[in-house]
């Protein structure tokens, strides 16, 4: 039987050999937004993971939009040159295609790296914090300072930041570009009534902040050629009373499709520091299934998807078109090779690995062409 997970898929003009995507995972290891040898090694490892697409970590559209001092950026010529070096290396040695996630951290910016505590940076601790901004002056959590409430000028500038970063991503040659519109970061915080309490044209709701976000997407779409897939990571639920729901996810995805998006990646949670996501395997899958069925938009899903047969069932049953997997790839960079062995699929691998016994790695093939 042919594996659904290892069947090809075409998103706009982007052709992927399978439905496995390495989820963007922040490394907190950049130098003023610039990728370095850590990224060369980390992404070079994932370039031969067997995944159809590798999406690099949240890459921020301005210096003060980074989560931490160590987060990647694409706001300067130096950022662009450093990242172009890494992606060129990955293309030389790897078999996967590459996407980038563009982001602005909003009120979750100016934070410690996770292994330093993951809280807001402290002025009295020598952490060099910076002022954050958000649609409303509501802190992300008890350990974060209140952000500055955005002005009309801030809202006018934000699309320009995403457009400029998208232009840089196009020049680098990414196969896909996605906007981070989830996890409590800037674009999600504009959408959600939990973080946006404004009553003007930038307030939450389908006739205000949502319209603004769709216009931002249209501006990015205008500079991203149709040959590059454009998508977004969206929230399926805020998991809090009064927050965004799966109904909102469906409606928002519809608006994104009309604005020119080619796909969505359904995630959830993160709108406040004290809300916790469900811990059941594949907890976002039912939401992604609704989004896919009710919008017709190519849909990817992420969240506690760890086992090959679990991923296979999600795609085979039509619950999502693709699966995004993160930590499982950190644990086993050849996760897709093992999935191919279990499911009777095929993955490409570089010729340097051809000496591996086919009896040991059933389903692993050399790259064609």
CORFEN-V439269 format. One record per pair of residues at least 6 apart in sequence whose C-alpha atoms are under 8 Angstrom apart, sorted by the first residue. I is the first residue (numbers start at 0). GAP is how many residues later the second one is. D is the distance in whole Angstrom. If there is no record, write none. Layout:
# CORFEN-V439269
I/GAP/D, I/GAP/D
This chain:
# CORFEN-V439269
0/343/8, 1/342/7, 1/343/7, 2/309/7, 2/313/8, 2/340/6, 2/341/7, 2/342/6, 3/308/6, 3/311/6, 3/312/5, 4/13/6, 4/14/5, 4/15/7, 4/306/7, 4/307/5, 4/310/6, 4/311/7, 4/317/8, 4/340/8, 5/11/7, 5/12/4, 5/13/6, 5/14/8, 5/334/7, 5/339/5, 5/340/7, 5/341/8, 6/10/7, 6/11/5, 6/12/7, 7/7/7, 7/8/6, 7/9/4, 7/10/5, 7/11/7, 8/6/6, 8/7/5, 8/8/7, 8/9/7, 8/10/7, 9/6/6, 10/218/6, 10/251/7, 10/252/7, 10/287/7, 11/214/7, 11/215/7, 11/216/8, 11/217/6, 11/250/6, 12/213/7, 12/214/5, 12/215/7, 12/216/7, 13/161/7, 13/162/8, 13/213/7, 13/214/7, 13/215/6, 15/36/5, 15/37/7, 15/81/8, 16/35/5, 17/33/7, 17/34/5, 18/32/8, 18/33/6, 18/296/8, 18/302/7, 18/303/5, 18/304/6, 19/31/5, 19/32/6, 19/33/7, 19/302/6, 19/303/6, 19/304/6, 19/305/7, 19/316/8, 20/30/6, 20/31/6, 20/32/5, 20/33/6, 20/34/7, 20/301/7, 20/302/6, 20/303/5, 20/304/6, 21/24/8, 21/29/7, 21/31/6, 21/32/5, 21/33/6, 21/302/6, 21/303/5, 21/304/6, 21/307/7, 22/31/7, 22/32/6, 22/33/8, 22/34/8, 22/279/8, 22/301/5, 22/302/5, 22/303/5, 23/30/8, 23/31/5, 23/32/5, 23/33/4, 23/34/6, 23/76/8, 23/77/7, 23/302/7, 24/31/7, 24/32/5, 24/33/7, 24/301/7, 25/31/5, 25/32/6, 25/45/7, 26/30/7, 26/43/8, 26/44/7, 27/40/7, 27/41/8, 27/42/4, 27/43/5, 27/44/7, 27/85/6, 28/6/8, 28/7/8, 28/9/7, 28/10/8, 28/41/5, 28/42/6, 28/43/8, 29/6/6, 29/39/8, 29/40/5, 29/41/5, 29/42/5, 30/38/8, 30/39/6, 30/40/8, 30/41/8, 31/31/8, 31/37/7, 31/38/7, 31/39/8, 31/40/8, 31/41/8, 32/27/8, 32/30/7, 32/36/8, 32/37/7, 32/38/6, 32/39/4, 32/40/4, 32/41/7, 32/46/6, 33/38/6, 33/39/6, 33/40/8, 33/44/7, 33/45/5, 33/46/8, 33/48/6, 33/49/7, 34/37/6, 34/44/7, 34/47/5, 34/48/6, 34/51/7, 35/46/7, 35/50/8, 38/47/7, 39/46/5, 39/49/7, 39/50/8, 42/13/8, 42/43/8, 42/47/7, 43/45/7, 43/46/5, 43/49/7, 43/50/7, 44/288/7, 45/8/7, 45/283/8, 45/287/6, 46/7/7, 46/43/6, 46/44/8, 46/46/7, 46/47/5, 46/48/6, 46/49/5, 46/50/8, 47/45/8, 47/46/5, 47/47/6, 47/48/6, 47/286/8, 47/300/8, 47/301/6, 47/302/7, 48/47/7, 48/280/8, 48/284/5, 48/285/5, 48/286/7, 48/287/6, 48/288/7, 49/45/7, 49/46/7, 49/284/7, 49/285/8, 49/286/5, 49/287/6, 49/297/5, 49/298/6, 49/299/7, 50/45/6, 50/285/6, 50/296/8, 51/44/5, 51/45/6, 52/43/6, 52/44/5, 52/45/6, 52/46/7, 53/42/7, 53/43/6, 53/44/5, 53/45/6, 54/43/6, 54/44/4, 54/45/5, 54/46/7, 55/42/7, 55/43/6, 55/44/5, 55/45/6, 56/15/8, 56/43/7, 56/44/6, 57/13/8, 57/14/7, 57/42/7, 57/43/5, 57/44/6, 57/45/6, 57/122/7, 58/7/8, 58/12/7, 58/13/5, 58/14/5, 58/15/6, 58/41/7, 58/42/6, 58/43/5, 58/44/6, 59/6/6, 59/11/8, 59/12/6, 59/13/4, 59/14/6, 59/15/7, 59/42/6, 59/43/5, 59/44/5, 59/45/8, 60/12/6, 60/13/6, 60/14/5, 60/41/7, 60/42/6, 60/43/6, 60/100/6, 60/101/6, 60/103/8, 60/104/6, 61/11/7, 61/12/7, 61/13/5, 61/42/7, 61/99/7, 62/10/7, 62/12/7, 63/45/7, 63/46/8, 63/66/7, 63/67/8, 63/68/7, 64/38/8, 64/39/5, 64/40/5, 64/41/6, 64/44/6, 64/67/8, 65/6/7, 65/7/7, 65/38/6, 65/39/6, 65/43/6, 65/44/7, 66/38/5, 66/41/6, 66/42/4, 66/43/6, 66/44/6, 66/45/8, 67/41/6, 67/42/6, 67/43/5, 67/44/6, 67/45/6, 68/41/7, 68/42/8, 68/43/8, 68/44/8, 69/43/7, 71/7/8, 72/6/6, 73/6/6, 73/91/6, 73/94/7, 73/95/8, 74/86/8, 74/89/8, 74/90/6, 79/88/6, 79/89/8, 79/92/7, 82/89/8, 83/88/5, 86/11/8, 86/85/8, 90/6/8, 92/257/7, 93/255/8, 93/256/7, 94/253/6, 94/254/6, 94/255/7, 94/272/7, 96/78/6, 97/76/6, 97/77/6, 97/78/7, 98/75/5, 98/76/5, 98/77/4, 98/78/6, 98/79/7, 99/69/8, 99/74/7, 99/76/6, 99/77/5, 99/78/6, 100/76/6, 100/77/5, 100/78/6, 100/79/6, 101/60/7, 101/63/7, 101/64/8, 101/75/7, 101/76/6, 101/77/5, 101/78/6, 102/59/8, 102/76/6, 102/77/5, 102/78/8, 102/82/8, 102/83/8, 103/76/8, 103/81/6, 103/82/5, 103/83/7, 104/79/8, 104/80/5, 104/81/5, 105/26/6, 105/27/6, 105/28/5, 105/79/5, 105/80/4, 105/81/8, 105/83/8, 106/25/5, 106/26/6, 106/27/5, 106/32/7, 106/33/6, 106/39/8, 106/40/6, 106/78/7, 106/79/7, 107/12/8, 107/24/8, 107/32/6, 107/36/8, 107/76/7, 107/77/6, 108/11/8, 108/23/6, 109/10/6, 109/11/6, 109/19/5, 109/20/6, 109/21/7, 109/22/7, 110/7/6, 110/8/6, 110/9/4, 110/10/5, 110/18/8, 111/6/5, 111/7/5, 111/8/6, 111/9/6, 118/24/6, 118/25/7, 119/23/6, 119/24/5, 119/25/7, 120/6/6, 120/7/7, 120/8/5, 120/23/8, 121/6/7, 121/7/6, 122/6/6, 130/16/7, 130/17/7, 131/14/8, 131/15/5, 131/16/6, 132/14/5, 132/15/5, 132/16/6, 132/17/6, 133/13/6, 133/14/6, 133/15/5, 133/16/6, 133/52/7, 133/55/7, 133/56/8, 134/14/5, 134/15/5, 134/54/7, 134/55/6, 134/60/7, 134/61/6, 134/62/8, 134/63/7, 134/67/8, 134/68/8, 135/11/8, 135/12/7, 135/13/5, 135/14/7, 135/59/7, 135/60/5, 135/61/6, 135/62/7, 136/9/6, 136/10/5, 136/11/5, 136/12/5, 137/8/5, 137/9/6, 137/57/7, 138/6/6, 138/7/4, 138/8/6, 139/6/8, 139/131/8, 139/132/5, 139/133/6, 140/131/6, 140/132/5, 140/133/7, 141/131/8, 158/57/5, 158/60/7, 158/61/8, 161/58/7, 162/56/7, 162/57/5, 162/60/7, 165/11/7, 165/54/7, 165/57/7, 165/58/7, 166/56/6, 166/57/7, 168/8/7, 169/54/7, 173/54/7, 174/53/5, 174/54/7, 175/52/5, 175/53/5, 175/54/6, 175/55/8, 176/51/7, 176/52/6, 176/53/5, 176/54/6, 177/52/6, 177/53/4, 177/54/5, 177/55/7, 178/52/6, 178/53/5, 178/54/6, 179/7/7, 179/8/8, 179/52/6, 179/53/5, 179/54/7, 180/6/5, 180/7/5, 180/51/6, 180/52/5, 180/53/5, 180/54/7, 181/6/5, 181/51/6, 181/52/5, 181/53/5, 181/85/7, 181/86/7, 181/87/8, 181/88/8, 182/52/7, 182/84/8, 182/85/6, 182/86/6, 182/87/4, 182/88/6, 183/85/7, 183/86/5, 183/87/4, 183/88/7, 184/86/8, 186/26/7, 187/46/8, 187/47/8, 187/83/8, 188/6/5, 188/7/6, 188/82/7, 189/6/6, 189/12/8, 189/13/7, 189/14/6, 189/19/6, 189/20/8, 190/13/5, 190/14/7, 190/18/6, 190/19/6, 190/22/8, 191/12/6, 191/13/8, 191/51/6, 191/52/6, 191/79/8, 192/11/5, 192/12/8, 192/49/7, 192/50/6, 192/51/7, 193/48/7, 193/49/6, 193/77/7, 194/76/7, 195/7/6, 195/8/6, 196/6/6, 196/7/7, 197/6/7, 199/8/8, 200/7/5, 200/8/7, 201/6/5, 201/7/4, 201/10/7, 202/6/5, 203/6/7, 209/42/8, 213/41/7, 213/42/6, 213/45/6, 214/44/7, 216/39/7, 216/42/6, 216/43/7, 216/44/8, 217/41/5, 217/42/6, 220/9/7, 220/38/8, 220/39/6, 220/40/8, 223/6/7, 228/32/8, 228/33/6, 228/34/8, 229/30/8, 229/31/5, 229/32/5, 229/33/7, 230/30/5, 230/31/6, 230/32/5, 230/33/5, 230/34/8, 231/29/7, 231/31/7, 231/32/5, 231/33/6, 232/31/6, 232/32/4, 232/33/6, 232/34/7, 233/15/7, 233/19/8, 233/30/7, 233/31/6, 233/32/5, 233/33/6, 233/34/7, 234/9/8, 234/14/7, 234/31/6, 234/32/5, 234/33/4, 234/34/7, 235/8/7, 235/9/6, 235/10/5, 235/12/8, 235/13/5, 235/30/6, 235/31/6, 235/32/5, 235/33/8, 235/48/7, 235/51/6, 235/52/7, 236/6/7, 236/7/5, 236/8/5, 236/9/6, 236/12/7, 236/31/5, 236/32/6, 237/6/5, 237/7/7, 237/30/6, 237/31/5, 237/32/7, 237/33/6, 238/6/8, 238/29/8, 238/30/6, 238/36/7, 238/37/8, 238/38/7, 239/35/7, 245/41/6, 245/44/8, 248/38/8, 248/42/7, 249/40/7, 249/41/5, 249/44/7, 249/45/7, 252/11/7, 252/38/7, 252/42/7, 252/44/8, 253/41/6, 253/43/8, 256/6/8, 256/40/7, 261/35/7, 261/36/7, 262/34/6, 262/35/5, 262/36/6, 262/37/8, 263/33/7, 263/34/7, 263/35/5, 263/36/6, 264/34/6, 264/35/4, 264/36/5, 264/37/7, 265/18/7, 265/21/8, 265/22/6, 265/33/7, 265/34/6, 265/35/5, 265/36/6, 266/17/6, 266/34/7, 266/35/6, 266/36/7, 267/9/7, 267/16/7, 268/6/7, 268/7/7, 268/8/6, 269/6/8, 278/25/8, 279/24/7, 280/22/7, 280/23/5, 280/24/6, 281/20/7, 281/21/5, 281/22/5, 281/23/5, 282/20/6, 282/21/7, 283/17/7, 283/18/7, 283/19/6, 284/16/6, 284/17/8, 284/29/8, 284/34/7, 284/35/7, 285/33/7, 287/11/7, 287/12/7, 287/13/6, 287/31/7, 287/32/6, 288/29/7, 288/30/4, 288/31/6, 290/6/8, 290/8/7, 291/6/7, 291/7/6, 291/27/7, 291/28/7, 297/22/8, 297/23/6, 298/21/5, 298/22/5, 298/23/6, 299/20/6, 299/21/6, 299/22/4, 299/23/5, 299/24/7, 300/19/6, 300/21/7, 300/22/5, 300/23/6, 301/21/6, 301/22/5, 301/23/6, 302/21/8, 302/22/8, 303/21/8, 304/6/7, 304/18/8, 304/19/8, 304/20/6, 305/19/7, 305/22/6, 307/30/8, 307/31/5, 307/34/7, 307/35/8, 308/30/8, 308/33/8, 308/34/7, 310/12/7, 311/31/8, 313/6/6, 313/9/8, 314/6/6, 314/7/7, 314/8/8, 327/7/7, 328/6/6, 335/11/7, 336/9/8, 336/10/6, 336/24/7, 336/26/8, 336/27/6, 337/23/8, 338/6/8, 339/6/6, 339/7/7, 339/22/7, 339/23/5, 339/24/7, 340/20/6, 340/21/5, 340/22/5, 340/23/7, 343/18/8, 343/19/6, 344/18/5, 344/19/8, 345/17/5, 345/18/5, 345/19/6, 346/16/7, 346/17/5, 346/18/6, 346/19/8, 347/16/6, 347/17/5, 347/18/5, 347/19/5, 347/20/8, 348/15/7, 348/16/6, 348/17/5, 348/18/6, 349/16/6, 349/17/7, 350/15/6, 350/16/8, 353/12/7, 357/6/7
